[in-house]
Amino acid sequence: MLVERGMRVLNTEVVGDAYAIASNYLRRSGQLPDNFVTSDRLLTIVVQLFHSGEANKLKLANRAIAIFEQGQV
């Protein structure tokens, strides 16, 4: 996580990688349309999980997938 003057800064690489992993899985499983439009719902889940403290991209992606499949958020 990047920290500057006591403020948390979004690590776009971790969030971007986690989103890519999760969206690829969800597209292949048919739960997201097969296009390259960003899913706002999935991105919101990934960002919320990141802000809650998860910084591992694979764990982040797996948790986001589970939440997305459950229909939460």
C-alpha positions in Angstrom: 0.0 0.0 0.0 1.3 3.4 -0.8 1.3 5.9 2.1 2.0 9.6 1.8 1.8 12.1 4.8 -0.6 9.8 6.7 -3.0 9.4 3.8 -3.8 6.1 2.1 -3.4 6.2 -1.6 -5.0 3.6 -3.9 -2.5 1.2 -5.3 -3.8 1.0 -8.8 -1.6 -1.9 -9.8 -3.0 -4.3 -7.1 -6.6 -3.1 -7.7 -6.2 -3.3 -11.5 -4.7 -6.8 -11.4 -7.4 -8.1 -9.0 -10.1 -6.6 -11.2 -8.7 -8.2 -14.3 -8.5 -11.6 -12.6 -12.0 -11.4 -11.2 -13.6 -10.1 -14.4 -11.8 -12.7 -16.6 -13.2 -15.5 -14.4 -16.7 -14.0 -14.3 -16.7 -13.5 -18.1 -15.6 -17.1 -18.7 -18.3 -18.4 -16.3 -21.0 -16.3 -18.1 -21.7 -14.0 -15.1 -20.5 -10.9 -16.9 -21.2 -10.0 -20.5 -18.4 -10.9 -22.9 -17.3 -7.3 -23.7 -14.6 -5.0 -22.5 -16.9 -2.6 -20.6 -15.8 -2.1 -16.9 -18.3 -3.6 -14.4 -18.9 -0.8 -11.9 -20.3 -3.3 -9.4 -17.3 -5.5 -9.6 -14.9 -2.5 -9.4 -16.7 -1.2 -6.4 -16.3 -4.5 -4.6 -12.6 -4.7 -5.4 -12.0 -1.2 -4.2 -14.0 -1.7 -1.0 -12.1 -4.8 -0.2 -8.8 -3.1 -0.9 -9.7 -0.2 1.4 -10.7 -2.7 4.1 -7.1 -3.9 4.2 -6.6 -6.7 1.6 -3.6 -6.0 -0.5 -2.9 -9.4 -2.0 -4.3 -9.4 -5.6 -5.3 -13.1 -5.7 -7.1 -12.9 -2.3 -8.7 -9.7 -3.4 -9.9 -11.2 -6.7 -11.2 -14.4 -5.0 -13.1 -12.4 -2.3 -14.6 -10.1 -5.0 -15.7 -13.0 -7.0 -17.4 -14.6 -4.0 -19.2 -11.4 -3.1 -20.2 -10.7 -6.7 -21.6 -14.3 -7.0 -23.6 -13.9 -3.8 -25.2 -10.7 -5.2 -24.0 -8.5 -2.4 -23.2 -4.8 -2.8 
